[in-house]
Structures are given as structure tokens and as C-alpha cells.
Amino acid sequence: MELLNWKLERDADGIVWATLDVPGAAANTLGSRVMAELEAIVDQLTVRPPSGLVIRSGKAAGFIVGADIEEFTRIDTADGARKLVERGWSLFGRLAAARFPTLALVRGHCMGGGLELALACRYRLVVDEPGTRLALPEVMLGIMPAWGGMLRLPRLIGPAAALDMMLTGKGVDGPKAKRLGLADDCVPLRVMDDAARILLMSGRPPRKPSVVQALMNGPLRGIVAAQARKTVAAKVRRAHYPAPFAIIDTWARHGGNALAVPAASPSSLEAIFRSSTARNLVRVFFLQERLKAFGKEGDFRPRHVHVVGAGVMGGDIAAECALRGMTVTLQDQSVERIAPAVARAARRFGRKFRSKPREARFALDRLIPDPAGHGVAKADVVIEAIVEDLAAKRALFADIERRARPDALLASNTSSLRIADIATALTKPERLVGIHFFNPVAVLPLVEVVRTVRSSDEAFRRAAAFVRRLDKLPLPVKDEPGFLVNALLGPYMYKALRCVEEGIAPETIDAALVAFGMPLGPIELVDTVGLDIAVAAGRTLVSAGATMPRALAERVERGELGKKSGQGFYTWKDGKARKGVPAAIPAGLAARIMAPLLAAAELCVAKGVVEDADLADAGVIFGAGFPPFTGGPFHQSRAAASSGGRRRQEFR
């Protein structure tokens, strides 16, 4: 077979270097043609064995990002899904059984099927640079790592660490991969080829699990599986997310071989493939890719960011920028007001770089208290995150415009005011955009990029690119009150608060919406955001004729502002809400509270706040926590309307 994607080189030592470089693609994927060529390579090397085989990438962007999702979406039968699994399982099994030593040289992202390929090699050598990441994220798509990942990863690093990776989809960097035993070594880029040659020819026996890990993979397997099921069940329901439960069952009962699971089992390939969750999560993946594309235009790479306002939002935005390598000056009325934000950032950096204290120190050094605002004159981006007061914001931006560089991007993090109203203070209003983060900044991936009728194309492009530099998802929205997400969450939270006034306990309300699939209930959300913030954001609703819930107003008057004050609808201790036991959930409660959110979403699409319903789905999922397993409210509604006559639901 002619090799279009692979390049083979046999050196003087008899080592074959197999380099994967899929033409015309930014990243390598394991599509059917790539797999067929790899199969031909294994056939060839079986006949004429080399002294060793090194599998590497020809792309600086990464090793292999996994299977070809586009191909996966075109599979329309359970039999087709099983054949796809059989091919990968068999091919990687042959590679694992090779008589000659094999090594995966991993630089950059090594995901899904890419990691399963690496696991089938005798050795794994990873490059120590920030872009190196190893993960099995199939669970995020509602499927399983069925090409050998469920078999080999637990054997290599023990089931506890392996299940954590497989059930969360979280990745590890190069140094951690070495500590776990996932990588045999982690080396600098400059020596990777020489290090690969030395390790390949070392004769070192493959890594073996410890005695404890062997017991957990053997006699104690049932206990480990039971604990894993309990942990997963505390977070998600099997009816909503069957894949993590299927991963545990496949490892515990069938040795990690998905092909051995009976078709009638809820953990079978057939059951997973038939699940609407898998289709919907793949749809969500493509929605995420669409959001990422908004930040790809241009080459704006800000090095200095100035943030005005060191409250929870401003301080956390500043920390996020410093974490991503930018120099950040943080302004507020005094050093004392800035100090809590710096302390929070120090804790965040310490957790992030637990094994690299120097990196934590460097990140903290990049976060500079600046009460006088000297950083404005040097910054590439200036972000305002002060109190939600129109006059105060106008005065601030009038001053910023006089002091900032002419080419600096000016942005407001306002959550409820119109950007155009703030921009009236500027002589060049086209410079101002909204860059609206969500709380907690470190957790929520969505950032609304707000464009007024006068915002320039260049300002919008720079804002979207800046958001992507923070590894966030930019959502373009029209300059309407509340933009998209808050325009939906406002009516949703207010409806929940009305239910409190009716006498339904906050715990019961939250339990109903968590059972629906939301990550946390609306009452806990109000407490987390801050009751004073909810009041400020709700003024738009009040002006439109809505009455502020009495339960909210009374608590704010008493100074009970939620999590930040320690008391709101719940009492908060050590960052957690103390809740009572919820009562029996009244029938239809979740649908009743969710109805205003859905109505507001339809209105936003009709008004053109977002370009289309798909982007609205993306915004509601990534910004408001709408259950991803549904594919989004508009998609869910369409699916429900057409389910009667449709024989096959497409992935997207």
C-alpha cells in the first residue's frame, strides 16, 4: 500500500522511524486510511523485523489527537461501531505483541486513540514542554477508550489513577506522566531523538505495576470498581451519562475488552452507540470547535494586561491572565483592596503548579499590584471590572482613553449594562468591546465577546483572540441587556426565588434542577454569584415590569450576600453550602423553573443576540451549565419534535 500519511526511515542501526504527518491537517488523527497504512506497516515489519520501531509525529502541534471524529459521525449502525472497535483493538494488539521493541515518542497532545496507540508500545518517551498532554477523553464524547485503553492503562499505572483519567477525561503533562509510570521518561526537546534511541535499545523490561496495583487489578478489582461506581454516581446519573459506568463495568467484568461485553448489557458497545448521549456530546464537541474558531483570526498576542477592579471577578481575571504568561497590572483604590485578589491567585497558582513551585512563583511575579494605574499606559489590553454603575464606568473609561496607548484594546466585563451606553464616554467608541467572563473564572469556559454597532472589526477580532489565549471559548453576542447568558439566567433564577416565596425549600428546588442535569441548583447559583450581583443584574427585569423577589431583596438589606458573606439562602462554611435534606420534589418543578430560561433563549435568537440557535445552545451549555447530554435546549426541542418519524438521529 502506498503510504500517504506515514513516512518510514530505517537508520544504520536497523531502527525504523515511523513518522505520522496527515497531509493538509493541523493535527494528526487516526482515520481509516491512517489505520490501514499502519496495519500495512505492521505487516511489513513482521516479515522484516527491525531492531526497533519509533512512532512519532511530523507535526509540532502534537502527537495524535485521537480518532477522526468526522468519520465517527458517519457511522450509522451498531455493527459499524463494532467493526471500528474491532479494527483498532486488533491492530494495537498486534503492535503490543511485536517481537521487536517499540517506542512512542510523544511531543504535544496525545489523546484518545493516540494514547491507546502509545500504550500498545513497549516504551513511551514524552517531551517536557507545556504543550505535551496525555489523556483518554472519550468519556467527554459519551464513548469509551475501546482500542485497548481500558485494558492497558490500569495494568500500567494501576486502576485508581487509570480510572481517574478515563472517568474524567482529564489529561496529564509530561512530568506527571513520568511520575505515574505512564511515561518511561520525560526529556527536553533538544535530546528527544537521542533519548528515544537509547531507551529503545536499552533492553529495559517493560514497566510492571507495584504489588498493591497488581492486587487492585486482580483480587481487589471488585472493591475498586464498587468505589468508582459510588464516586461517579455521586456526580452524574447513568441515564444521563452511561459511558463512565460502562468503562467501570468493562474494566471490572471483561478485562477492559469492550468487544467481550454482551450486546444486551447496558455497558455494551451497542447500548452506548444507541444512546442519545453519545450523539449529543459529539454535537457539543463540534459546537465547542465552532466557538474556538472565532479566536483564530489574526495574530494578536497580548503581553501586558491591565485590569481595573480587584474584586472577585477582576482579581480572578487578572490571575487567569498571569497564569497564561501575561504580565498583569491590577488596579484598585488601595493596596489593601488588591491584597485579597493576590492571595487568591497565590493559592490558585500553588495548586496549579503543585510539583513546580518555581512556576507558581513566576506566575505570581507577573501579577503586579498597581493602585495608581500606571499599567494603563503600557497595556495591550485594558479590562474594566468595577461596580455595575454606568456613571462610574463612563468616568473610568474617559480617563483610560486619555492614558492608554492608541492601539490598546479597551474592554468592559459588565454583566448587565449595554456596552454602547458605556462607550458614549469615549472619543473613539469603536475601540470598546465587552469581554464578559463568568464566575468562577477559573472553571467556566465561556466568555461572551460583546460587539456594539460601532465596535470595529479589529477590536472584535482582538477580543476573541485574547479570549482564546486564555484557553476560553469566545461567544460573539449582540449588545443587548444581559447579552445571552445573563438574559437567560435572570428569569431562571428569579423563577426559582419565586418558588422560595411560595414556601418550597431552597434544598428541594436545587435538588430538582440537579436531577434535571444542571451542575448546581439555581438557589446555590444565586448564593455563589452574590445576592447583590443578582439584584444589580435584575434591574433590567424590574424595568421591564418584573418585580424583584422579596426573598432576595430582604436578604440583601440584611447584608446576607451569599457565599462571599458566609450567609445567603444557605450558610456557607469553608466554601461549601450547608444544606438540609430536600423534601419530595413536586411534579413538574424543574420544568416550571426551566421554562423562563427556554423562553428567554428563544427570544434572544429571535432578536439576533447570537447568530443562530446552535450558538445559543453552545452559550447555554458552556455558560449556564445546561446539561450537555441533551445537546442544548434548541437541539433537545427539535429532537423531541421529530423523534416520532425519524429513523436515525444524526450526530450533528
Buried (B, 14 or more C-beta within 10 A) or exposed (E): EEBEBBEBEBEEEEBBBBBBBBEEBEBBBBBEBBBBBBBBBBEBBEEEBBBBBBBBBEBEBBBBBBBBBEBBBEBEEBEEBBEBBBBBBBBBBBBBEBEBBBBBBBBBBBBBBBBBBBBBBBBBBBBBBEBBBBBBBBBBBBBBBBBBBBBBBBBBBBBBBBBBBBBBBBBBBBBBBBBBBBBBBBBEEEEBBEBBBBBBBEEEEEBEBEEEBBBBBEEBBEEBBEEBBEBBEEEBBBEBBBBBBBBBBBBBBBBBBBBEBEEEBBBBBBBBBBBBBBBBBBBBBBBBEBBBEBBEBEEBEBEBBBBBBBBBBBBBBBBBBBBBEBBBBBBBEEEEBBBBBBEBBBEBBBEBBEEBEEBBBBBBEBBBBBBEBEBBBBBBBBBBBBEBEBEEBBEBBEBBBEBBEEEBBBBBBBBBBBBBBBBEBBEEBBBBBBBBBBBEBEEBBBBBBBBBEBBBEBBBBBBBBBBBBBEBBBBBBBBBBBBBBBBBBBBBBBBBBBBBEEEBBBBBBBBBBBBBBBBBBBBBBBBBBBBBBBBBBBBBBEEEEBEBBEBBBEBBEEEBBBBBBEBBBBEBEEEEBEBEEBEEBEEEBBEBBBBBBBEBBBBBBEEEBBEEBBBBBBBBBBBBBBBBBBBBBBBBBBBEEEEEEEEEBEBB
